């Protein structure tokens, strides 16, 4: 058993130290799981039963959640208002749907859908975050910790290449997509740890790293006692050297599919007015553009996707152009 630095220091100081491997108590684990299940079910039922009226606006909801005097009932109502604004058209009046989408595993499905849809539509995410930040900054200064950081998280996931695995095709350790994900993840391991709390190292296989990223979408391996989106569909290669092949089914859960479709529409609607405004303001110039000089060709253009950055610490963003990774923490 490897010794920790603390044990080594205690021994060096003359103390007798005995180390032992702690074991999980199955009865305690089962009891804790049952308690969590009961709590999640109760929370889901409370959300489903909450009756929203015209006075329960987004502004009211934010104030209620920031107030130390708000009752539990008011907080539940406020959360439901927020959930409905996140997923237009989804009413959250069914206890089972609320349990699966909002409360089970502390809301893992909701968080995963939010991250996936925002990674798919970075333009819509930026507009959505700007609106949320404006509403927060115009209110109570104590709510600054609610400022969105989802754009940077979505940007990281989008740049990783994990979205390419959601097309329904099979993938394995030998898949070029998975190998590219591993190369990218190792390169930006510290950023993934900071923004997404992911531990990435060289010893992990491409599949293991890909599944860590997919888990951030709320997509996990299919199990006998719990359906999941990721299923093993076969093995590839010769006997003894074959690798498992997996596939992602985004329609494995109708509730998740409904949430994803709702959020995709909302983010798309957020982009459309902005795009129309940009198109209407474009001035058409029929003159021939000047031929760039050799010096201009060699210069790095932060707005040109085909421009070559000065080093490997830059990633391309469709909205902001080239972004230096070291500056991401500033843009939170």
Secondary structure, DSSP 4 states (H G I P E B T S, - for coil): -PPPHHHHHHHHTT-----------HHHHHHHHHHHHHHHHHHHHHHHHPPP-TT--HHHHHHHHH-TT--HHHHHHHHHHHHHHHSTT-----HHHHIIIIIGGGTHHHHHHHHHHHHH-HHHHHHHHHHHHHHHHTS-GGGGGG---HHHHHHHHHHHTGGGGGSS--B-TT-HHHHHHHHHHHHTHHHHHHHH-----TTS-HHHHHHHHHHTTT--B-BTTB--SEEEEEEESSTTS-EEEEEE-TTS-HHHHHHHHHHHHHHHHHHHHHHHHHHHTPPP--SPPPPPPHHHHHS--TT-TTSPPSSSSEEEETTTEEEEGGGGGGG-
